[in-house]
Amino acid sequence: MKRLLIFLGIIAVFAYSCETDFDVTADYKDITIVYGLLSQNDTVQYIRINRAFLGDGNALEMAAIPDSSYYPFGAIEVWIEEWKDGRFVGSFQLEETTLNSKEPGIFPYPEQRIWFYRTYPGTASEIDEDSEYRLFIKNNLTGKTSTGITDIVTTFSIERPIFPLQLGLAYEFEGNIDYNDLDFVWYGAKNAFRFEPSFRFYYGEVFDSNTNDTIWKELTYNLLSMRSTKGSSSEKFETSMMGESFFRFLESHIEVREDVKRYPGRSMNPDYHCDIFFSAANEIYSVFLDVNEPATGINQEKPDYTNITNGIGIFASRRAIRRGPYKLKPETLDVLRERSEYTNRLRFMTYH
C-alpha cells in the first residue's frame, strides 16, 4: 500500500511537471479575511484583517512576506456601528496597530498588524449586550466594502460551585484515596449557544539551581463543551469534573524532576489555588467552532462557514465569567503532595 501511494504521488508530480502550458494562477481577486470576536470581558476589542494572496512561486515563501497577507497602510478603513431595537446608536472607528505576540508559523511573526477600538465601561463605546454590532471594512483602492453582523452574549448566572468555598477533590480514608467530583451548574443566556467550563490550577516551581526565583505556572483542565438549542436563560446546564481525572491530568502535564520543588498557589498568595471559568459563544462563533473541529469520520471534507459579506471569516461574540479564587482543602493538598499515586512524584511541598 505504501509503495502504491508513493507511486501515485510520483505520477501526479510527473504529470504536472510535463504540462508546460498549465498556469495555476488566475486573475487576482481581492478576498478579505476577517476574524473578530467582541467580548464584554475586554476593554479593547481586536479585529484581525488579512487578504488572500496569489502569485507565481513558492506559496510558503510568499506567506512569510507581510505584504502578501496585509493590505498596504491606509488602504482600508474599518469601523463598527452599534444598533439597538432597529435604531442607529453610534459608530466607532478602529485604529491599526502592530502587536509582537504572534506565535511562530507559516505567516509573518512575531509582529502582526491588527485593528482595535476601546470599550471602557461607562463610556459611549461600552459594549451593550442588548445591541447589535455591524462591522464595515472599506477598501479605498477598489471601493469594495466587506461587512459582518453579530449579536452579544448576555450575562448568565452560576449556581455551583458555591463561592467562597474550599474545594475538596480528594481525601484519605483508612489508607485508601477517595476522589470527589466537582459539580458545575449554571443557567443559559440570551444569544449563548455553546458553553465551555474549565478549571485552572496555579502553582510555583523553585529549582535547586536558583532557590531565590519562583516560576509561577498554571494549568487549565477543560471540560466538555455543552450546546444550547434555545440561546436563552431558561436552560439549565449541569456537568462534573472527576477528581481522579484532574489528578491524572496533573500527572500527564507536569514533568517529574528531582531538582525542583513545587508549591500550590499564585504569586504573593499561597492560598489562591484555582479559578473556575465559564465561557460562552454566540451562535455564529459556535457554528464556526463546530465546523473547524477535527474530522473523525470517513468523510474528511468540511463545509465552509462565514458570516462576512464580500469576504470570508467571522465576526461574532463571546463571554467569560470567572469564579474564584478558590482554596483547596488541607486534605486535598495532603493527597496532592504525598498520597496520590498520580502526583506523589511531582514534589509538591508545603509552604513554610
N, C-alpha and C positions, 0 to 999 in steps of 0.2 A: 504493500500500500504506500509506504514512504517513497519507494522508487517511482511509482506511478505518479504521485503528486509532484515530485521533483521534475519528472519528465514532462508533465503537462505544463509546469511552470516554465521550463526551458522553451517549449513550443510557443507559449504565449509571448515570451520575450523576443524570440526569434521572429515571430510573425510581425510584431510591431517594429522591430528594427529593420525589417525589409521593406516596410511601407514608407517610401521616401516622400510621397505626396500627401501624407496624412498630417494635418495640423490640429493639435489638441487644444489650441487657444481659439476662442471665438471673439467677436466684438465685445469690448468692455461694457459692462453694465454696472452702474453704481448700486451696490447692495449694502444697506445699513444694518449693522448687527448691534442689538441692544440687550443689556442686562441690567435691570434696575429693580430694587426691592425697597419699598418705603416701610419704615418701621417707627412706631411711636417711641421705641426704646432709645433711639438715637437722636442727637441734636444736630447731626449733619447727615444729609441723605446723599448717597453716591449713585451715579448712573455711569455705567461703562458703555462707551460707544466706539465701535470699530467699523471698518469697512472690509468687505471681501476683496481679495486681490486675484489677479490673473496675469500670467506673463510667461515668456519663454524662460527656460532654465529650471534649476532645481527648486522645487516648491519649498523644501525645508530651509534652504538657504534664504529664499525670499521672505519666508515667515519671520526670520530673525531680524529683518530690516524694519525699523519703526515706520518708515514711510509706506510700507506695504499694508500695514494694519490700521494706521491712523490717518484721519483727514488732516490736510495742512492746517496750520494755525489760522484761525479766522474764517475757515471755510464753512463752518456750520454754526448755527445759533440754536440754543437749547433753552426751553422754558417749560414750566409746569403750571397748568391752570387748575384752580380749585372751584368745583361746582357743588352746590348744595340745594336739594329739592328743585333741581332744574334751573337754578339761578347762578349766574357767574358771581363768584366771591372775590377772586383775586388772581394775579399772575405773578410768578416768581422766576426770575432769570437765573439760570445756572451759570457758574463760572468753571473754567477749565483749570486744572492743576495737575501736577506731576507727583505721584507717590513713589516711594522707593521700597515697597513692601512685596513686590511680585516674586513668587517662587520661581526657581529656575525651570525652564521648559522650552518648548519649541519657539514660542513667541518672545518678543523682546522682554528682558528683565535686567536688573531688578526694578528699573523705572517703568511706570505705566501712566499714561495720561487718562484722566478721569474727570467727570463733570460732577459738580456738587452744589447744594444750597443748604443754608442753615435753617433749622426748625426749632428754635428755642421756645420752651414753654412760656406762655403768656404773651407771645408776640403774634403778629398777623400771620406769620408763616407756620405757626404751630400746627401739626397735623391734627385734623378733626376726624374722629372715627365715623362721623355721620356724613362726611363729604365724599365726593368722587374726585379723583385726580387724573388729569389728562396731560400726557407728555407730548411735546412737539419738538421735532428735530428738523430744522430747515437747512438745506444745502444751498448756500449762497452762490455756488458755482453752477448748479443745474436748475435751481428753483424747486427741486423736489422736497416735499415735506413728509416725514415719517411720523406716525402717531401711535399712541397706546393709551389705554384707559384701565384704571384699577379702582376697586373699592378698598376699604380699610378694615382690617380685622379689629373688632371691638374688644374691650376688656372682658375677662371671664373670671369666675370665682373658683377657688380651690378649697376642697373640703378636707382632704388628707394628703400628706402627713400634717398633723397639727403642729402649729408653731406658736411659741417656742416649745421645744420638746427634745429630750435626749433620745437618740436613736439606738435601739438595741438590736443589732443584726446577728449576734452570736453570743453564746454563753456556755460555760462548762457545768455539767451536772453529773455527779458520780463518775467522773473520769471520761465521760463522753461529751462531744461537742454538738450542741444543738444550734441550728441556724434558723433565724426568723425571717419571714417575708416582710417586706415593707410595702404597704398599700398606698397606691396613688389613686385619688378620687377627685374629679373636677367636673365642672359643667361647661357645656359648649358656649360658643359666642357667635354673634351675628357675623357672617361672612367667613367664618373659620371652618375649613373642610378637612383639615389634617392637623393632628396633634402629635408631638414627639416629646415625651417626658425623658428626663435624663438625671443622673445622679453624679455629682462631681466631688471627688475626694482630693484633699490637699495634703501635701507632706513636704518635708525638707530633707536634704541629703548633706551630710558632712563627711568629707573624705579625709582619711588619715593623713594624706599629703598636705592638707590645708585645713586644719581644725578651726581656723578663725573665720572661715567662709561657709555660709549655708546657701545651698542652691535650692530654691523653692520651686516645687513642681505641682502639677495637677493631672488627674486622670478622670475622664468622663465616661461613664457607663451609660450607653444609650439603650433605652427600652424600645420595644417595637412600636412603630407609629400606628396611630389609630385614625380611621376615617370617619367623617361625618357625612350623612346624606342630606341633612337639612341646613346646616350652617346657621344654627340658631342656639339660643341659650337654654332651650327646653331639653336638650340632650344631656345625659349624664354618662360619664366615662369612668371605667374602673380597670386598673391593671395592677400588677405587683412586681417587685424586684425580689428575686430569691436571694436570701442572704448568702447561701453557699455559692451561688453563681457569681456574686460580687467578689467573694474571696478568691475564687478561681480566676476571675478577671484580673485581680491584682497579681496573682502568681504569673500569669501569662504576659503581663505588661511591665513588670519590674524585674530588672536583671539581678540575679543572685551574685553578690560580690562580697568578699571578705574585708575589703578596705573601705567600707562606708558604713556609717550609722544613719538610720532614718528615723524621723520624728513626725508623727501625725500633727497636722495643723498648718496654719498660714503664717507668713511673716508677721512678727510682732503680736501674734495671738495664738498661742498653742492650743487653745480650746476651740478654735474655729476649724472644725474638721471637714465639713462638707456643705454643699449647697444643693438644692433641687431646682431644676428648671422645667418649665412647661412652655414649649414653643408651638406656635400655631401658624398655619399658612392659609391664605385665602384660596379660593377655588382655582384661580389662574396658576398660582405657584404650585398647588397640589397636583394639578394635572401635569405640569411641567416636570415635577419630580417623578411622577409615575412613568411618564414617557421615557425618562432618562435613566430609569433603574436598569441594572444589568439584565439582559435577556436570559431566561433559564430554560426555555423550551427549544424544540427543534427549529422553529421559525425564528431566526435571529433578526429579522427585519423590524424596524421600529418606525412608527409614523412620526412625521414632523409635527411639531406643535409650536405655534407662535401666536401672540395677540398684538403684534406690531403690524400696522398697515404701512405698505411701501417699505418693508424691511423684514427682518427676522429677529427672533428673540422674545423676551418677555418684559413686561412692566407690571409688577404685582406688589403684594404687601405681605408682611409677616408681623408677628408679635411674640415677645417672650416675657414670661413672668418668672422672677427668681424668688424662691422661698428659702430663707436662711439668715444668718448662719446656724448650722446645727452642730451639736456636740455629740460624739459617740459615747455611749455609756461605758463606765470603767470596765465592766466585764467583757464588753466587745473589744476594747483596747487590749485587754489581757489576752484574749484569744488571738487577736491580730499579732501580738508580739511573740507569744510563746506556744500557744496551744494548737493553733490551726495547722494542719498538715500542708496547707496551701501557702501560708505566709511565714511559717516559723523560721525559714532560712533567709528571709529578706532583711533581717537585722533591724526591725523596728524597735525603738527604745523608749524609755520613759524620760520625760523632762525632769531635770534636777532643779 
